[in-house]
Amino acid sequence: MRLACLSSRVLSFGTSVILPCLLLASATPQAQTSALKLAAIHATGQKRYSEAQVVAATGLQTGQVFDPNALNAAADRLGRSGAFEEVQFRYHPEGGQMAVEFTVKEAPKFHRCAFDNFVWFSAQELEDHLRKEVPLYDVLAPESGDLLNEIVVSLQRLLQSHGITAQVEHTQYGKLGSPDWEHLFTATGPSLKIQSVQFQGANGMEEAVLHHEALQLVGRSFSIVACRAYAAAAFVPLYRERGYLRVQIGNASAQVLKHANGTNEFEIQVTYPVTEGMAYDWERVEWSGNRVLAPADLDEAFGMERGSLADGKKIDLGWEAISKAYGKKGYLEAKLNPEPVYDNANRRVSFRAPITEGPQYRMGTLMLSGMPPTAARELQARWRLKTSDVYDASYLTDFLKKPILAGASGRMANIHTEVRPDRTRLTVDVSIRVD
């Protein structure tokens, strides 16, 4: 039997277009082709995946009977996974049998997979299980496609094999509008109550302080996502206030402390891995790009003294103070891009702080509504920023500290304000409405 040339098929999954199979081989009796077997399976074009991963994901095996329909199904399987936006395959004779080569173009976007509350397994055990059962799993997964369902099914099997009654669910998790969201897999059903919190690597911080801050976690349901958010909001600020500006607190791990037979209730110990780094003292800020405010004025507004503890909370307040100082002079768009410079030998930290001051804004129109004419005239007279004056971004807040208007009942009125900068005219219109 001789074949004149190869056959090929191209599938484009990004645009949901399938080009018809182009058969270029000479006519071959069915009886002859059915005797052929797959001698080799290859894959090219992949970047994040290995050839072995792509080949495994096709579901084909060398030595199986050659069947073009099986090749079509394999290509469809790769496309439906979501990991590839285009799949091509070609087959040709090799050593009296047939060889097939898949050429793929990977999807443009992948996202990290996170496993929220699989407390019965270590992170490594989950990793090993998924890599064994799901050929295309590699910590990241495409935005959509059958690969995500394969992960869910694989995790479901893992739970069932250990006698755990739970349903695996998949959601997308992240900040609204952020491109850096995660695929979050959660085991729903079991009760996973936190009973204790431990810190691994916490040597410089007072243990009692950390455990006191952790008390609010006790009694809550365990969730890596929730524990991560709590660490960022509670534990990291504690460290930063004590000069540990480079502290890193990793994802919490969970250990089952107690499980009553016949129940779906588990008591959990949470352990946070902590890399404290060192506690720093304050050196200085190296300002650049500033024309409106002199370095001495910026230092005074910032409020940190050389040699004092580099309190992260005070440093954050210092940057806010600089923004307010510029706002008082009409520079509403002033931007800071501070970059820390750590001197580990002397345990000191400095910052390089380039400033983009932007344009200066001036007062536009004051608009008053919802009040009697006499009250409007009184407020207009009290408003000291005149049209074309340099706009002071702090003035409205100070202005509203005084009573605006009392109703007939003597209760203070509800005040609604709106500040509208006009980038074309570089003016700011202010609206005050009373209900």
C-alpha positions as semicolon CSV with decimal commas, in nm:
position;residue;x (nm);y (nm);z (nm)
1;M;0,000;0,000;0,000
2;R;0,129;0,347;-0,086
3;L;-0,001;0,691;0,009
4;A;0,065;0,974;-0,230
5;C;0,097;1,244;0,044
6;L;-0,023;1,354;0,386
7;S;-0,367;1,446;0,516
8;S;-0,437;1,747;0,739
9;R;-0,702;1,926;0,938
10;V;-0,700;2,277;1,087
11;L;-0,925;2,386;1,373
12;S;-0,941;2,742;1,505
13;F;-1,105;2,749;1,848
14;G;-1,047;3,116;1,919
15;T;-1,292;3,206;1,641
16;S;-1,499;2,886;1,656
17;V;-1,423;2,813;1,292
18;I;-1,352;2,463;1,168
19;L;-1,208;2,420;0,824
20;P;-1,314;2,103;0,643
21;C;-1,074;1,810;0,642
22;L;-0,857;1,814;0,330
23;L;-0,780;1,461;0,218
24;L;-0,481;1,457;-0,014
25;A;-0,398;1,090;0,011
26;S;-0,462;0,853;-0,275
27;A;-0,764;0,631;-0,241
28;T;-0,691;0,351;0,003
29;P;-0,922;0,056;0,065
30;Q;-1,079;0,062;0,413
31;A;-0,952;-0,286;0,486
32;Q;-0,597;-0,171;0,433
33;T;-0,621;0,147;0,648
34;S;-0,788;-0,041;0,932
35;A;-0,475;-0,255;0,964
36;L;-0,254;0,050;1,019
37;K;-0,152;0,156;1,368
38;L;-0,022;0,479;1,518
39;A;0,355;0,445;1,534
40;A;0,425;0,797;1,670
41;I;0,238;1,098;1,811
42;H;0,409;1,437;1,815
43;A;0,314;1,792;1,918
44;T;0,468;2,126;1,821
45;G;0,391;2,493;1,880
46;Q;0,341;2,466;2,255
47;K;0,529;2,705;2,482
48;R;0,413;2,662;2,840
49;Y;0,339;2,292;2,799
50;S;0,576;2,009;2,719
51;E;0,522;1,790;2,415
52;A;0,442;1,499;2,648
53;Q;0,163;1,700;2,813
54;V;-0,001;1,788;2,483
55;V;0,026;1,431;2,354
56;A;-0,124;1,295;2,677
57;A;-0,411;1,545;2,652
58;T;-0,508;1,409;2,309
59;G;-0,601;1,077;2,466
60;L;-0,426;0,888;2,186
61;Q;-0,182;0,604;2,243
62;T;0,092;0,471;2,019
63;G;0,004;0,124;1,898
64;Q;-0,368;0,188;1,872
65;V;-0,546;0,134;1,541
66;F;-0,512;0,430;1,308
67;D;-0,850;0,603;1,270
68;P;-0,891;0,953;1,122
69;N;-1,208;0,995;1,329
70;A;-1,003;0,940;1,644
71;L;-0,762;1,213;1,530
72;N;-1,052;1,452;1,475
73;A;-1,182;1,372;1,824
74;A;-0,836;1,428;1,973
75;A;-0,805;1,768;1,805
76;D;-1,152;1,862;1,929
77;R;-1,050;1,754;2,280
78;L;-0,747;1,983;2,274
79;G;-0,955;2,274;2,149
80;R;-1,235;2,228;2,401
81;S;-0,981;2,225;2,685
82;G;-0,950;2,603;2,647
83;A;-0,572;2,582;2,653
84;F;-0,540;2,624;2,277
85;E;-0,700;2,867;2,040
86;E;-0,587;2,678;1,730
87;V;-0,513;2,311;1,663
88;Q;-0,381;2,152;1,345
89;F;-0,287;1,793;1,280
90;R;-0,119;1,603;0,998
91;Y;-0,051;1,235;0,952
92;H;0,184;1,049;0,724
93;P;0,334;0,700;0,675
94;E;0,623;0,605;0,899
95;G;0,786;0,261;0,905
96;G;0,488;0,092;0,750
97;Q;0,250;0,247;1,005
98;M;0,115;0,602;1,054
99;A;0,250;0,900;1,248
100;V;0,049;1,206;1,352
101;E;0,170;1,553;1,445
102;F;-0,044;1,811;1,624
103;T;0,052;2,177;1,589
104;V;-0,107;2,401;1,851
105;K;-0,134;2,770;1,929
106;E;-0,187;2,829;2,299
107;A;-0,458;3,052;2,444
108;P;-0,333;3,405;2,525
109;K;-0,446;3,422;2,889
110;F;-0,397;3,184;3,179
111;H;-0,474;3,233;3,549
112;R;-0,341;3,081;3,867
113;C;-0,537;2,801;4,032
114;A;-0,602;2,827;4,407
115;F;-0,748;2,557;4,632
116;D;-0,938;2,724;4,909
117;N;-1,010;2,469;5,180
118;F;-0,884;2,121;5,094
119;V;-0,761;2,076;5,450
120;W;-0,717;1,700;5,418
121;F;-0,422;1,732;5,178
122;S;-0,100;1,928;5,162
123;A;-0,041;2,167;4,874
124;Q;0,212;1,922;4,731
125;E;-0,032;1,633;4,749
126;L;-0,292;1,832;4,556
127;E;-0,028;1,933;4,304
128;D;0,093;1,577;4,250
129;H;-0,259;1,440;4,216
130;L;-0,368;1,695;3,956
131;R;-0,050;1,668;3,749
132;K;-0,099;1,290;3,738
133;E;-0,468;1,297;3,642
134;V;-0,497;1,616;3,434
135;P;-0,222;1,631;3,167
136;L;-0,261;2,005;3,099
137;Y;-0,267;2,114;3,465
138;D;0,041;2,321;3,552
139;V;-0,070;2,558;3,831
140;L;-0,221;2,794;3,573
141;A;-0,534;2,728;3,370
142;P;-0,701;2,904;3,074
143;E;-0,985;3,148;3,128
144;S;-1,247;2,892;3,023
145;G;-1,285;2,547;2,870
146;D;-1,313;2,181;2,963
147;L;-0,978;2,183;3,145
148;L;-1,144;2,358;3,438
149;N;-1,410;2,089;3,459
150;E;-1,139;1,822;3,442
151;I;-0,978;1,978;3,750
152;V;-1,313;1,980;3,932
153;V;-1,381;1,615;3,846
154;S;-1,029;1,511;3,949
155;L;-1,059;1,686;4,284
156;Q;-1,400;1,527;4,336
157;R;-1,250;1,183;4,282
158;L;-0,971;1,262;4,528
159;L;-1,220;1,358;4,799
160;Q;-1,435;1,050;4,738
161;S;-1,132;0,821;4,751
162;H;-1,066;0,948;5,105
163;G;-1,427;0,915;5,215
164;I;-1,486;1,289;5,232
165;T;-1,840;1,408;5,159
166;A;-1,804;1,736;4,974
167;Q;-1,889;1,902;4,645
168;V;-1,613;2,075;4,450
169;E;-1,707;2,415;4,309
170;H;-1,514;2,647;4,079
171;T;-1,539;3,027;4,080
172;Q;-1,333;3,319;3,957
173;Y;-1,185;3,521;4,241
174;G;-1,010;3,858;4,242
175;K;-1,053;4,232;4,261
176;L;-1,331;4,370;4,044
177;G;-1,188;4,472;3,708
178;S;-0,842;4,330;3,783
179;P;-0,685;4,109;3,514
180;D;-0,501;3,909;3,783
181;W;-0,794;3,704;3,913
182;E;-0,759;3,338;4,015
183;H;-0,944;3,015;3,949
184;L;-1,069;2,924;4,296
185;F;-1,167;2,566;4,375
186;T;-1,365;2,507;4,694
187;A;-1,492;2,198;4,877
188;T;-1,843;2,280;4,998
189;G;-2,033;2,078;5,257
190;P;-1,793;2,005;5,546
191;S;-1,780;2,230;5,853
192;L;-1,418;2,348;5,893
193;K;-1,391;2,552;6,213
194;I;-1,062;2,719;6,306
195;Q;-0,960;2,628;6,661
196;S;-0,605;2,766;6,680
197;V;-0,363;2,983;6,483
198;Q;0,014;2,936;6,475
199;F;0,298;3,136;6,318
200;Q;0,603;2,966;6,173
201;G;0,911;3,187;6,153
202;A;0,781;3,466;6,377
203;N;1,086;3,543;6,593
204;G;1,111;3,921;6,610
205;M;0,746;3,993;6,682
206;E;0,601;3,941;7,028
207;E;0,411;3,613;7,013
208;A;0,137;3,739;7,243
209;V;0,065;4,032;7,008
210;L;0,019;3,803;6,709
211;H;-0,199;3,556;6,895
212;H;-0,416;3,835;7,032
213;E;-0,468;3,967;6,679
214;A;-0,548;3,612;6,561
215;L;-0,831;3,560;6,810
216;Q;-1,084;3,695;6,561
217;L;-1,005;3,403;6,331
218;V;-1,096;3,139;6,590
219;G;-1,441;2,996;6,527
220;R;-1,448;3,105;6,163
221;S;-1,470;2,865;5,870
222;F;-1,130;2,794;5,721
223;S;-1,059;2,949;5,382
224;I;-0,717;3,022;5,237
225;V;-0,861;3,327;5,062
226;A;-1,017;3,462;5,382
227;C;-0,700;3,388;5,583
228;R;-0,488;3,563;5,319
229;A;-0,708;3,873;5,336
230;Y;-0,699;3,871;5,716
231;A;-0,320;3,849;5,721
232;A;-0,291;4,146;5,485
233;A;-0,533;4,353;5,693
234;A;-0,416;4,255;6,042
235;F;-0,078;4,084;6,070
236;V;0,118;4,272;5,803
237;P;0,027;4,617;5,948
238;L;0,143;4,498;6,291
239;Y;0,482;4,415;6,150
240;R;0,510;4,732;5,942
241;E;0,435;4,951;6,245
242;R;0,740;4,792;6,409
243;G;0,971;4,862;6,115
244;Y;0,942;4,521;5,944
245;L;0,875;4,677;5,606
246;R;0,967;4,368;5,405
247;V;0,766;4,113;5,600
248;Q;0,603;3,840;5,395
249;I;0,322;3,620;5,522
250;G;0,245;3,325;5,299
251;N;-0,078;3,137;5,244
252;A;-0,203;2,966;5,557
253;S;-0,188;2,589;5,573
254;A;-0,447;2,382;5,760
255;Q;-0,425;2,071;5,973
256;V;-0,722;1,870;6,095
257;L;-0,705;1,858;6,476
258;K;-1,025;1,670;6,543
259;H;-1,296;1,490;6,350
260;A;-1,586;1,316;6,517
261;N;-1,670;0,989;6,344
262;G;-1,992;0,993;6,149
263;T;-1,995;1,371;6,115
264;N;-1,883;1,615;5,850
265;E;-1,733;1,849;6,107
266;F;-1,361;1,918;6,140
267;E;-1,160;2,131;6,383
268;I;-0,869;2,305;6,215
269;Q;-0,531;2,444;6,316
270;V;-0,409;2,722;6,089
271;T;-0,038;2,790;6,041
272;Y;0,099;3,103;5,874
273;P;0,453;3,092;5,730
274;V;0,624;3,421;5,817
275;T;0,941;3,571;5,669
276;E;0,999;3,872;5,890
277;G;1,311;4,027;5,745
278;M;1,465;4,296;5,965
279;A;1,328;4,598;6,148
280;Y;1,448;4,924;5,989
281;D;1,511;5,275;6,113
282;W;1,432;5,582;5,907
283;E;1,697;5,758;5,699
284;R;1,544;6,006;5,453
285;V;1,351;6,073;5,132
286;E;1,538;6,176;4,819
287;W;1,289;6,401;4,637
288;S;1,300;6,473;4,265
289;G;1,075;6,645;4,012
290;N;0,948;6,894;4,273
291;R;0,931;7,261;4,172
292;V;0,642;7,393;4,379
293;L;0,751;7,260;4,719
294;A;1,112;7,274;4,838
295;P;1,273;6,957;4,981
296;A;1,265;7,109;5,331
297;D;0,890;7,175;5,298
298;L;0,832;6,819;5,178
299;D;1,037;6,677;5,467
300;E;0,838;6,882;5,716
301;A;0,507;6,767;5,569
302;F;0,624;6,407;5,565
303;G;0,694;6,417;5,937
304;M;0,958;6,145;5,981
305;E;1,278;6,202;6,179
306;R;1,610;6,048;6,084
307;G;1,703;5,761;6,314
308;S;1,346;5,699;6,431
309;L;1,174;5,364;6,381
310;A;1,060;5,321;6,020
311;D;0,696;5,281;6,118
312;G;0,515;5,168;5,804
313;K;0,188;5,329;5,912
314;K;0,358;5,666;5,964
315;I;0,533;5,632;5,628
316;D;0,197;5,575;5,457
317;L;0,054;5,881;5,635
318;G;0,359;6,077;5,518
319;W;0,281;6,008;5,152
320;E;-0,079;6,112;5,212
321;A;0,045;6,434;5,373
322;I;0,254;6,514;5,063
323;S;-0,050;6,467;4,838
324;K;-0,253;6,697;5,064
325;A;0,023;6,958;5,063
326;Y;0,012;6,968;4,685
327;G;-0,369;6,969;4,689
328;K;-0,369;7,282;4,905
329;K;-0,175;7,457;4,629
330;G;-0,409;7,346;4,352
331;Y;-0,205;7,054;4,224
332;L;-0,482;6,794;4,227
333;E;-0,305;6,552;3,994
334;A;0,032;6,541;4,170
335;K;0,161;6,185;4,167
336;L;0,422;6,016;4,384
337;N;0,610;5,703;4,289
338;P;0,817;5,621;4,600
339;E;1,073;5,342;4,581
340;P;1,238;5,205;4,897
341;V;1,616;5,169;4,922
342;Y;1,717;4,929;5,198
343;D;2,053;4,954;5,372
344;N;2,066;4,620;5,550
345;A;2,415;4,674;5,688
346;N;2,294;4,974;5,890
347;R;1,930;4,865;5,920
348;R;1,817;5,187;5,756
349;V;1,562;5,260;5,484
350;S;1,549;5,555;5,248
351;F;1,307;5,633;4,967
352;R;1,356;5,776;4,621
353;A;1,041;5,977;4,552
354;P;1,003;6,121;4,201
355;I;0,709;6,362;4,186
356;T;0,499;6,450;3,884
357;E;0,328;6,770;3,994
358;G;0,089;6,817;3,702
359;P;-0,107;7,136;3,631
360;Q;-0,237;7,383;3,886
361;Y;-0,616;7,419;3,920
362;R;-0,811;7,730;4,010
363;M;-1,153;7,786;4,158
364;G;-1,438;7,779;3,910
365;T;-1,805;7,817;4,010
366;L;-1,972;7,754;4,347
367;M;-2,324;7,617;4,296
368;L;-2,572;7,613;4,587
369;S;-2,914;7,445;4,578
370;G;-3,190;7,314;4,801
371;M;-3,187;7,609;5,042
372;P;-3,368;7,941;5,085
373;P;-3,217;8,237;4,898
374;T;-3,109;8,404;5,222
375;A;-2,921;8,092;5,332
376;A;-2,759;8,064;4,989
377;R;-2,641;8,424;5,009
378;E;-2,501;8,362;5,357
379;L;-2,307;8,055;5,243
380;Q;-2,183;8,237;4,934
381;A;-2,048;8,511;5,157
382;R;-1,877;8,258;5,385
383;W;-1,707;8,085;5,090
384;R;-1,364;8,247;5,071
385;L;-1,237;8,085;4,749
386;K;-1,319;8,329;4,471
387;T;-1,331;8,248;4,102
388;S;-0,975;8,217;3,961
389;D;-0,821;8,177;4,308
390;V;-0,580;7,885;4,340
391;Y;-0,802;7,592;4,435
392;D;-0,733;7,446;4,780
393;A;-0,843;7,083;4,785
394;S;-0,874;7,088;5,167
395;Y;-1,097;7,396;5,179
396;L;-1,433;7,223;5,124
397;T;-1,372;6,979;5,409
398;D;-1,283;7,263;5,645
399;F;-1,582;7,465;5,524
400;L;-1,824;7,183;5,602
401;K;-1,700;7,154;5,961
402;K;-1,921;7,453;6,043
403;P;-2,302;7,407;6,044
404;I;-2,447;7,473;5,701
405;L;-2,818;7,497;5,764
406;A;-3,068;7,387;6,031
407;G;-3,421;7,289;5,937
408;A;-3,739;7,411;6,112
409;S;-3,712;7,120;6,357
410;G;-3,361;7,225;6,455
411;R;-3,202;6,914;6,300
412;M;-2,895;6,960;6,085
413;A;-2,962;6,936;5,713
414;N;-2,827;6,659;5,492
415;I;-2,545;6,798;5,280
416;H;-2,440;6,658;4,942
417;T;-2,128;6,788;4,770
418;E;-1,969;6,733;4,432
419;V;-1,627;6,847;4,312
420;R;-1,584;6,862;3,932
421;P;-1,237;6,938;3,795
422;D;-1,227;7,058;3,435
423;R;-0,901;6,948;3,275
424;T;-0,953;7,172;2,974
425;R;-0,999;7,498;3,165
426;L;-0,800;7,378;3,471
427;T;-1,078;7,490;3,703
428;V;-1,279;7,318;3,976
429;D;-1,655;7,366;4,012
430;V;-1,803;7,289;4,355
431;S;-2,167;7,196;4,416
432;I;-2,337;7,201;4,759
433;R;-2,690;7,068;4,779
434;V;-2,906;7,062;5,092
435;D;-3,193;6,818;5,148
